Amino acid sequence: MKTPFDSIGRTYRHINRYRQLIAILVKYGFNDIVDTLNLLHYIEMGKSAISRKPPQEIKSIPRAKRIRLIVEELGTTFIKFAQILSTRPDLISQELIEEFVKLQDHVPPFPSEEAYKIIEYELDGKIDELFKEISAEPIASASIAQVYQAVLPDGEEVAVKVKRPDIERIAEVDIEIMINLAKIGENHLQGLEIIQPVAIIEEFSRQLADEMNLHLEAHNIERFAENLQGVKNVHAMSVYRSHSSRAVLTTELIRGTKINELEKLEEEGVDKHIIAVTGTNAVLKQIFQDGFFHGDPHPGNIFITENKELCFIDFGMMGNLDKRNQEALAEVLVNIIQKNEDQITKSVLNVATNPDEIKDLTKLKREVLRFVNTYAYMPLDQLNAGEILQDLLNLFINNGIKLPPEYYLLIKAIATIEGIARDLEPDFVFMDYVKPYVERLIKQRYDPRRIAMDMGKTTIEFYQLLRDLPSEIREVLKFIKQGEIKIDLETKSLLPIMKTWDRDANRLAFAIVNASVLLSSSLIIMAHVPPQWQNVSIPGLIGISVSALMAFRLLLAIFMSNHL
């Protein structure tokens, strides 16, 4: 019997990783998962290969915490996946989310000599030629890369990020294992196929590949800096392309104080109100204006520089929102602010990616009404945007409404920056700053210039459709002629229509024949074709008589069917 594992082969690295995975599952008391998925049988390792009894103290640890401990032991790929899942309450429980947000991916650094070799290979030069100085040890170390402090030949202080040498190979193996486990789970665990775990892991694989591509992170930094150019009290870090590649990223070295180090900020004379306003506006601009936002603006990724400017770092995880999704979200928020109960349900469905799958609209409207009664009549200074969005997200989940993945990052970003702003200034009214952005988006949507532009695009698309239609039809006919396209039609429901068409076609043919007989007979009479009776052609008279009978028969049939 062929198993899902056959597709990956029986390579040593896979078998070793499976053994490690099973040992860790058993260690934390998940024998039930091992048995349900029949993992021991699939990898042919034998039941005696590992102990089947977890340590006694493990049994007292809550299940969610044990899952988090498993993820930590499995390392980089699983940690990254769990961190992404922590933003998806539609997929995992709140208990698991609370555990996964605790995950840290700090790992021991790999040797600097190896890092230097990677730098020299990637940048095609010697370390002492590329940098005037470089630290002997990394100043930070994470699962994907580690960072060195350095000085360029021109004296500019920089941070050099170097990707771990085996990270892509490790991730490849782990993702193959995760996909195969997801396939096995779909076959053995009832209901798991509904959330499509394989598709989720494949999407995660793409996100992880982006995060491991330091060339893409450099592009993110440059785009981010361009969007925030000219924004007051915000510093955008620089990238040094001459010293960057897919595996090496050299940026400006940011010195400063983390935004959550409140006592230190006070000592430095930083105006916390200005920082709260600046951070809020920066994130809201990214979301509602630029459509390109920092996906993880936690306090460790936001610094206050020596010039008392706010600076974001770590651009591996970014969110994108197109204009349609921006406007859909803005419409939901505006209707909440304006207490427009009738429109909230419609705007909620506009946000959904599966509006046609929502069956119980009565339940949805009832929950929307509850939502409105909870929040819409509260003063702005008492509204918490994070709580509103989380409750709205729960409403979506309870009604089977699916959202674009970017929305989950967006909700996390807004909730995080709101929490930071309120830590800086407890009386901070976050919704005061949200309202202008969403109202501006709604106004732009109905701007005459925008409407004219949309109509212009629609006209062009319609023209292109008409232009391409003949060639497309020819291609389809070509495939049909070659027998490459087969069309099967279920005709039962078409029988009444076909009968009607058949009747009408018969009437039309009858009328055409009648007209032909009448016209021919008239020509015969005009030509005085013999034999004649009282100087009138007899064949012509016969023809006209037949035509009259045919016309009477046709009119009688029409009157009898009550369809003139």
C-alpha positions as CSV (number, residue, x, y, z in Angstrom):
1,M,0.0,0.0,0.0
2,K,1.4,3.4,-1.0
3,T,1.7,5.9,1.8
4,P,2.1,9.7,1.6
5,F,5.8,9.2,2.7
6,D,6.7,7.4,-0.5
7,S,6.8,10.7,-2.3
8,I,9.8,12.0,-0.3
9,G,11.8,8.8,-0.4
10,R,13.6,7.0,2.4
11,T,16.5,9.4,2.7
12,Y,18.6,9.4,5.9
13,R,17.8,13.0,6.8
14,H,14.1,12.4,6.6
15,I,14.1,9.3,8.7
16,N,16.3,10.9,11.3
17,R,13.9,13.9,11.5
18,Y,10.9,11.7,11.8
19,R,12.5,9.8,14.7
20,Q,13.3,13.1,16.4
21,L,9.7,14.3,15.9
22,I,8.1,11.1,17.3
23,A,10.5,11.0,20.2
24,I,9.5,14.6,21.1
25,L,5.8,13.8,20.7
26,V,6.1,10.9,23.1
27,K,8.3,12.8,25.5
28,Y,5.5,15.4,26.0
29,G,2.7,12.8,26.3
30,F,1.3,12.8,22.7
31,N,1.2,9.0,22.2
32,D,-2.4,9.4,21.0
33,I,-1.2,11.4,18.0
34,V,1.6,9.0,17.2
35,D,-0.9,6.1,17.4
36,T,-3.8,7.8,15.5
37,L,-1.5,8.8,12.6
38,N,0.3,5.4,12.8
39,L,3.6,7.1,12.5
40,L,5.7,4.3,13.7
41,H,4.4,2.0,11.0
42,Y,5.0,4.6,8.2
43,I,8.7,5.1,9.0
44,E,9.3,1.5,9.9
45,M,11.3,2.3,13.0
46,G,9.8,-0.2,15.3
47,K,8.1,0.4,18.6
48,S,11.2,-0.4,20.6
49,A,13.2,2.5,19.1
50,I,11.8,5.0,21.6
51,S,10.3,4.9,25.1
52,R,6.5,4.9,25.1
53,K,6.3,6.4,28.6
54,P,6.5,10.2,29.0
55,P,8.1,11.5,32.2
56,Q,5.7,11.7,35.1
57,E,6.0,15.5,35.6
58,I,4.8,16.1,32.0
59,K,1.3,14.9,32.7
60,S,0.6,17.9,35.0
61,I,1.5,20.4,32.3
62,P,-1.4,21.9,30.3
63,R,-1.8,20.4,26.8
64,A,-1.3,23.8,25.0
65,K,1.9,24.5,26.9
66,R,3.2,21.0,26.0
67,I,2.5,21.8,22.3
68,R,4.5,25.0,22.6
69,L,7.4,23.0,24.2
70,I,7.3,20.6,21.3
71,V,7.5,23.4,18.8
72,E,10.5,24.9,20.6
73,E,12.4,21.6,20.6
74,L,11.6,21.1,16.9
75,G,13.3,24.3,16.0
76,T,13.3,27.1,13.4
77,T,10.7,25.9,10.9
78,F,8.1,24.8,13.4
79,I,8.7,27.9,15.5
80,K,8.1,30.2,12.5
81,F,5.0,28.3,11.6
82,A,3.6,28.5,15.1
83,Q,4.4,32.2,15.2
84,I,2.3,32.7,12.1
85,L,-0.5,30.5,13.5
86,S,-0.5,32.8,16.6
87,T,-2.1,35.4,14.3
88,R,-4.8,33.0,13.0
89,P,-7.6,32.6,15.6
90,D,-9.7,31.1,12.8
91,L,-7.4,28.1,12.8
92,I,-6.3,27.5,16.4
93,S,-7.7,28.0,19.9
94,Q,-7.1,31.1,22.0
95,E,-5.3,28.9,24.5
96,L,-2.8,27.9,21.8
97,I,-2.4,31.4,20.6
98,E,-1.5,32.6,24.1
99,E,1.2,29.9,24.2
100,F,2.5,30.5,20.7
101,V,3.0,34.3,21.2
102,K,5.6,33.3,23.9
103,L,7.7,31.6,21.3
104,Q,11.2,33.0,20.8
105,D,13.5,32.0,17.9
106,H,16.8,33.0,19.5
107,V,19.3,30.3,19.0
108,P,23.0,29.9,19.7
109,P,25.1,31.6,17.0
110,F,27.1,29.7,14.4
111,P,30.9,30.3,14.2
112,S,31.9,33.8,13.0
113,E,34.6,32.2,10.7
114,E,31.8,30.5,8.8
115,A,29.8,33.8,8.7
116,Y,32.8,35.6,7.3
117,K,33.2,33.0,4.5
118,I,29.5,33.5,3.6
119,I,30.1,37.3,3.4
120,E,33.2,36.9,1.3
121,Y,31.5,34.5,-1.1
122,E,28.3,36.5,-1.4
123,L,29.9,39.9,-1.8
124,D,32.9,38.7,-3.8
125,G,35.6,40.2,-1.7
126,K,37.8,39.9,1.4
127,I,36.4,40.9,4.8
128,D,39.1,43.4,5.4
129,E,38.4,45.0,2.0
130,L,34.7,45.0,2.4
131,F,34.7,46.5,5.9
132,K,37.0,48.7,7.9
133,E,35.9,46.9,11.0
134,I,33.6,44.0,11.9
135,S,32.7,42.6,15.3
136,A,34.3,39.3,16.3
137,E,31.0,38.0,17.6
138,P,27.4,38.6,16.5
139,I,25.5,41.3,18.3
140,A,22.2,39.3,17.8
141,S,21.4,35.7,16.8
142,A,18.1,34.3,15.6
143,S,16.9,31.2,13.8
144,I,17.3,32.5,10.3
145,A,20.3,34.8,10.5
146,Q,22.7,36.5,12.9
147,V,23.9,40.2,12.9
148,Y,27.3,41.8,13.2
149,Q,28.3,45.3,13.8
150,A,30.7,46.7,11.2
151,V,32.2,49.9,9.7
152,L,32.3,50.5,6.0
153,P,35.5,51.8,4.3
154,D,34.0,55.3,4.3
155,G,33.5,55.2,8.1
156,E,29.7,54.5,8.1
157,E,28.5,52.3,10.9
158,V,26.4,49.4,9.7
159,A,24.6,46.2,10.8
160,V,25.5,43.1,8.7
161,K,22.9,40.3,8.7
162,V,24.2,36.9,7.6
163,K,21.8,34.0,6.8
164,R,22.6,30.6,8.5
165,P,24.3,28.3,6.0
166,D,21.9,25.3,6.4
167,I,18.7,27.1,7.0
168,E,17.1,26.5,3.6
169,R,18.0,22.7,3.6
170,I,16.6,22.3,7.1
171,A,13.4,24.2,6.2
172,E,12.9,22.1,3.1
173,V,13.1,18.9,5.0
174,D,10.8,20.2,7.8
175,I,8.2,21.5,5.3
176,E,8.1,18.2,3.4
177,I,7.5,16.5,6.8
178,M,4.8,19.0,7.7
179,I,3.0,18.5,4.4
180,N,3.0,14.7,4.7
181,L,1.8,14.9,8.3
182,A,-1.0,17.2,7.1
183,K,-2.0,14.7,4.4
184,I,-2.0,11.8,6.9
185,G,-4.0,14.0,9.3
186,E,-6.6,14.7,6.7
187,N,-7.0,10.9,6.1
188,H,-7.2,10.0,9.8
189,L,-8.7,13.0,11.7
190,Q,-12.3,13.7,10.8
191,G,-13.0,17.3,10.0
192,L,-9.4,18.3,9.5
193,E,-9.8,18.5,5.8
194,I,-12.2,21.5,6.2
195,I,-9.4,23.8,7.2
196,Q,-7.1,22.5,4.4
197,P,-3.9,22.1,6.4
198,V,-1.8,21.2,3.3
199,A,-2.8,24.5,1.6
200,I,-2.0,26.4,4.9
201,I,1.5,24.8,5.1
202,E,2.2,25.5,1.4
203,E,1.3,29.2,2.0
204,F,3.6,29.2,5.1
205,S,6.3,27.7,2.9
206,R,6.1,30.7,0.6
207,Q,6.2,33.1,3.5
208,L,9.2,31.4,5.0
209,A,11.0,31.5,1.7
210,D,10.4,35.2,1.4
211,E,11.7,35.8,5.0
212,M,14.8,33.8,4.2
213,N,15.5,35.9,1.1
214,L,17.5,38.9,2.4
215,H,17.4,40.5,-1.0
216,L,13.6,40.8,-0.6
217,E,14.0,42.2,2.9
218,A,16.3,44.9,1.4
219,H,13.5,45.7,-1.1
220,N,11.0,45.9,1.8
221,I,13.2,48.4,3.7
222,E,13.6,50.6,0.6
223,R,9.9,50.6,-0.2
224,F,9.0,51.2,3.5
225,A,11.5,54.2,3.6
226,E,10.0,55.6,0.4
227,N,6.5,55.5,1.8
228,L,7.4,57.2,5.1
229,Q,9.6,59.8,3.4
230,G,8.8,63.2,4.9
231,V,6.7,61.9,7.8
232,K,7.6,63.9,10.8
233,N,9.4,62.2,13.7
234,V,10.0,59.0,11.8
235,H,13.4,57.8,10.8
236,A,13.6,55.2,7.9
237,M,16.8,53.1,7.9
238,S,19.0,52.8,4.9
239,V,20.2,49.7,2.9
240,Y,23.7,49.4,1.4
241,R,23.0,47.5,-1.8
242,S,26.8,47.2,-2.6
243,H,27.1,45.1,0.5
244,S,23.9,43.0,0.3
245,S,22.7,39.8,-1.5
246,R,20.2,37.0,-0.9
247,A,22.3,35.8,2.1
248,V,23.8,39.0,3.3
249,L,22.0,42.3,4.2
250,T,23.9,45.4,5.2
251,T,21.8,48.3,6.7
252,E,22.3,51.4,8.7
253,L,23.1,50.6,12.3
254,I,20.3,51.9,14.5
255,R,21.2,53.1,18.0
256,G,18.4,54.0,20.4
257,T,15.9,52.9,23.1
258,K,13.2,50.4,22.7
259,I,9.8,52.0,22.6
260,N,8.6,50.1,25.7
261,E,11.5,51.1,27.9
262,L,9.4,53.9,29.5
263,E,11.7,54.9,32.3
264,K,14.7,55.2,30.0
265,L,12.6,57.3,27.6
266,E,11.7,59.7,30.5
267,E,15.3,60.0,31.5
268,E,16.2,60.9,27.9
269,G,13.5,63.6,27.8
270,V,11.3,61.9,25.1
271,D,7.8,63.3,24.8
272,K,5.8,60.1,25.1
273,H,2.6,61.7,23.7
274,I,4.4,62.7,20.5
275,I,5.9,59.2,20.2
276,A,2.4,57.6,20.7
277,V,0.9,59.8,18.0
278,T,3.8,59.3,15.7
279,G,3.7,55.5,16.0
280,T,-0.1,55.3,15.6
281,N,-0.1,57.5,12.5
282,A,2.9,55.7,11.0
283,V,1.1,52.3,11.3
284,L,-2.3,53.6,10.2
285,K,-0.7,55.3,7.2
286,Q,1.0,52.0,6.2
287,I,-2.3,50.1,6.4
288,F,-4.9,52.6,5.0
289,Q,-2.8,54.7,2.7
290,D,0.3,52.8,1.5
291,G,-1.2,49.3,1.6
292,F,2.2,48.0,2.7
293,F,2.7,47.6,6.4
294,H,5.1,46.2,9.0
295,G,3.7,42.8,9.9
296,D,5.2,42.6,13.4
297,P,5.5,46.0,15.1
298,H,6.1,44.7,18.6
299,P,8.2,46.8,21.0
300,G,11.4,45.0,20.2
301,N,11.1,46.2,16.6
302,I,10.5,49.9,17.3
303,F,13.3,52.1,18.5
304,I,13.5,55.8,19.6
305,T,16.7,57.1,18.1
306,E,19.1,59.6,19.7
307,N,17.3,62.3,17.7
308,K,14.0,61.3,19.4
309,E,12.7,59.8,16.1
310,L,10.8,56.6,15.8
311,C,12.4,53.9,13.8
312,F,11.2,50.4,12.7
313,I,13.5,47.5,12.3
314,D,13.2,43.9,11.0
315,F,11.3,43.8,7.8
316,G,11.2,40.1,7.1
317,M,7.4,39.9,7.7
318,M,5.4,42.5,5.7
319,G,1.7,42.8,4.9
320,N,0.1,43.9,1.6
321,L,-3.4,45.3,1.1
322,D,-4.7,46.2,-2.3
323,K,-7.1,49.2,-2.7
324,R,-10.2,47.0,-2.7
325,N,-9.3,45.4,0.6
326,Q,-8.3,48.7,2.1
327,E,-11.7,50.2,1.1
328,A,-13.6,47.1,2.3
329,L,-12.1,47.3,5.7
330,A,-12.6,51.1,5.9
331,E,-16.2,50.6,5.0
332,V,-16.7,48.2,7.9
333,L,-15.1,50.6,10.4
334,V,-16.9,53.7,9.1
335,N,-20.3,51.9,9.4
336,I,-19.4,50.9,13.0
337,I,-18.4,54.5,13.8
338,Q,-21.5,55.9,12.1
339,K,-23.7,53.2,13.8
340,N,-25.1,52.2,10.4
341,E,-26.6,48.8,11.3
342,D,-28.0,48.0,7.9
343,Q,-24.8,48.5,6.1
344,I,-22.5,46.6,8.5
345,T,-23.7,43.2,7.3
346,K,-23.2,44.1,3.7
347,S,-19.7,45.5,4.3
348,V,-18.8,42.4,6.3
349,L,-19.7,40.3,3.3
350,N,-17.6,42.6,1.1
351,V,-14.6,41.8,3.2
352,A,-15.2,38.0,3.0
353,T,-13.4,35.8,0.4
354,N,-16.3,33.3,0.4
355,P,-19.5,35.5,0.5
356,D,-21.5,32.9,-1.5
357,E,-20.8,30.2,1.1
358,I,-22.5,32.1,3.9
359,K,-25.8,30.2,4.3
360,D,-27.3,31.6,7.5
361,L,-27.7,35.3,6.9
362,T,-30.2,35.6,9.7
363,K,-27.7,34.4,12.2
364,L,-25.1,36.7,10.7
365,K,-27.4,39.7,11.0
366,R,-28.3,38.8,14.6
367,E,-24.6,38.7,15.6
368,V,-23.9,41.9,13.7
369,L,-26.7,43.6,15.7
370,R,-25.2,42.3,19.0
371,F,-21.8,43.6,17.8
372,V,-23.4,47.0,17.1
373,N,-25.1,47.2,20.4
374,T,-21.8,46.4,22.1
375,Y,-19.6,49.0,20.4
376,A,-21.4,51.4,18.2
377,Y,-22.9,53.5,20.9
378,M,-19.8,53.8,23.1
379,P,-17.9,57.1,23.1
380,L,-14.7,57.0,21.1
381,D,-12.5,57.5,24.1
382,Q,-13.9,54.2,25.5
383,L,-13.4,52.2,22.3
384,N,-10.5,49.8,22.1
385,A,-9.6,49.1,18.4
386,G,-7.8,45.8,19.2
387,E,-10.9,44.5,21.1
388,I,-13.3,45.7,18.4
389,L,-11.3,43.9,15.6
390,Q,-10.8,40.8,17.7
391,D,-14.6,40.6,18.4
392,L,-15.2,41.3,14.7
393,L,-12.8,38.5,13.9
394,N,-14.7,36.1,16.2
395,L,-17.9,37.1,14.4
396,F,-16.3,36.1,11.1
397,I,-15.1,32.8,12.5
398,N,-18.4,31.9,14.1
399,N,-20.2,32.5,10.8
400,G,-17.7,30.7,8.6
401,I,-16.5,33.9,6.9
402,K,-13.0,33.6,5.5
403,L,-10.7,36.6,5.3
404,P,-7.6,37.3,3.1
405,P,-4.5,36.3,5.1
406,E,-3.3,39.9,5.3
407,Y,-6.2,40.8,7.5
408,Y,-4.9,38.7,10.4
409,L,-1.5,40.5,10.2
410,L,-3.3,43.8,10.0
411,I,-5.4,43.1,13.1
412,K,-2.3,42.1,15.0
413,A,-0.4,45.2,13.9
414,I,-3.3,47.5,14.9
415,A,-3.8,45.8,18.3
416,T,0.0,45.9,19.0
417,I,0.5,49.6,18.2
418,E,-2.6,50.5,20.1
419,G,-1.2,48.7,23.2
420,I,2.1,50.5,22.8
421,A,0.4,53.9,22.5
422,R,-1.7,53.3,25.6
423,D,1.4,52.2,27.5
424,L,3.0,55.5,26.5
425,E,-0.1,57.5,27.4
426,P,-2.9,55.7,29.3
427,D,-5.5,58.2,28.1
428,F,-4.6,57.9,24.5
429,V,-7.8,57.7,22.2
430,F,-6.7,55.5,19.4
431,M,-10.0,55.7,17.5
432,D,-9.5,59.5,17.1
433,Y,-6.6,58.7,14.7
434,V,-8.3,55.8,12.9
435,K,-11.4,57.8,11.9
436,P,-9.8,60.3,9.5
437,Y,-7.9,57.6,7.6
438,V,-11.0,55.4,7.0
439,E,-13.2,58.4,6.1
440,R,-10.5,59.6,3.6
441,L,-10.6,56.1,2.0
442,I,-14.3,56.2,1.6
443,K,-14.2,59.7,0.1
444,Q,-11.6,58.5,-2.4
445,R,-13.8,55.6,-3.4
446,Y,-16.5,58.0,-4.6
447,D,-14.2,60.7,-6.0
448,P,-15.4,61.6,-9.5
449,R,-11.8,61.3,-10.8
450,R,-11.6,57.8,-9.3
451,I,-14.9,56.8,-10.8
452,A,-13.9,58.2,-14.2
453,M,-10.6,56.3,-14.0
454,D,-12.4,53.1,-13.1
455,M,-14.8,53.6,-16.0
456,G,-11.9,54.2,-18.3
457,K,-10.2,50.9,-17.2
458,T,-13.5,49.1,-17.6
459,T,-13.9,50.5,-21.2
460,I,-10.4,49.4,-22.1
461,E,-11.0,45.9,-20.7
462,F,-14.2,45.6,-22.6
463,Y,-12.5,46.7,-25.8
464,Q,-9.7,44.2,-25.2
465,L,-12.4,41.5,-24.6
466,L,-14.1,42.3,-27.9
467,R,-10.7,42.5,-29.7
468,D,-9.6,39.1,-28.4
469,L,-12.9,37.3,-28.6
470,P,-12.7,36.1,-32.3
471,S,-9.2,34.6,-31.8
472,E,-10.3,33.0,-28.6
473,I,-13.3,31.5,-30.2
474,R,-11.2,30.2,-33.1
475,E,-8.8,28.6,-30.6
476,V,-11.8,26.9,-28.8
477,L,-13.2,25.7,-32.1
478,K,-9.8,24.4,-33.1
479,F,-9.6,22.3,-29.9
480,I,-13.1,21.0,-30.5
481,K,-12.3,20.1,-34.1
482,Q,-9.2,18.2,-32.9
483,G,-11.2,16.4,-30.3
484,E,-9.2,17.9,-27.4
485,I,-12.4,19.3,-25.8
486,K,-15.4,17.3,-25.0
487,I,-18.6,18.8,-23.8
488,D,-21.2,16.7,-21.9
489,L,-24.6,18.3,-21.3
490,E,-27.4,17.2,-19.0
491,T,-30.4,18.0,-21.2
492,K,-33.4,17.0,-19.0
493,S,-34.0,20.5,-17.8
494,L,-33.7,21.8,-21.3
495,L,-36.4,19.6,-22.8
496,P,-39.3,22.1,-22.4
497,I,-37.1,24.8,-24.0
498,M,-36.1,22.5,-26.8
499,K,-39.8,21.6,-27.5
500,T,-40.7,25.3,-27.6
501,W,-37.8,26.1,-30.0
502,D,-38.8,23.1,-32.2
503,R,-42.4,24.3,-32.4
504,D,-41.4,27.9,-33.2
505,A,-38.9,26.7,-35.8
506,N,-41.7,24.6,-37.5
507,R,-43.9,27.6,-37.5
508,L,-41.2,29.8,-39.0
509,A,-40.5,27.1,-41.7
510,F,-44.2,26.8,-42.4
511,A,-44.5,30.6,-42.8
512,I,-41.6,30.7,-45.2
513,V,-43.0,27.9,-47.3
514,N,-46.4,29.6,-47.4
515,A,-44.8,32.9,-48.4
516,S,-42.9,31.1,-51.2
517,V,-46.1,29.4,-52.5
518,L,-48.0,32.7,-52.4
519,L,-45.2,34.6,-54.2
520,S,-44.8,31.8,-56.8
521,S,-48.5,31.7,-57.5
522,S,-48.7,35.4,-57.9
523,L,-45.9,35.3,-60.5
524,I,-47.6,32.5,-62.3
525,I,-50.9,34.5,-62.5
526,M,-49.0,37.6,-63.7
527,A,-47.2,35.6,-66.4
528,H,-50.6,34.2,-67.6
529,V,-49.4,30.6,-67.5
530,P,-51.9,28.3,-69.2
531,P,-54.4,26.7,-68.7
532,Q,-56.5,29.7,-67.9
533,W,-60.0,30.3,-66.6
534,Q,-61.5,33.6,-67.5
535,N,-58.1,34.9,-68.4
536,V,-56.6,33.8,-65.0
537,S,-53.9,31.2,-64.7
538,I,-55.5,28.0,-63.1
539,P,-52.1,26.8,-61.6
540,G,-51.7,30.3,-60.1
541,L,-55.2,30.1,-58.5
542,I,-54.6,26.7,-57.1
543,G,-51.3,27.9,-55.6
544,I,-53.0,30.9,-54.0
545,S,-55.8,28.6,-52.6
546,V,-53.2,26.3,-51.1
547,S,-51.4,29.3,-49.6
548,A,-54.6,30.6,-48.1
549,L,-55.2,27.2,-46.5
550,M,-51.7,27.1,-45.1
551,A,-52.1,30.6,-43.6
552,F,-55.4,29.7,-42.0
553,R,-53.8,26.5,-40.5
554,L,-50.9,28.6,-39.1
555,L,-53.1,31.2,-37.6
556,L,-55.4,28.6,-36.1
557,A,-52.4,26.9,-34.4
558,I,-51.2,30.2,-33.0
559,F,-54.7,31.0,-31.6
560,M,-55.1,27.6,-30.1
561,S,-51.8,27.9,-28.2
562,N,-52.7,31.4,-26.9
563,H,-49.4,32.7,-28.1
564,L,-49.7,35.3,-30.8
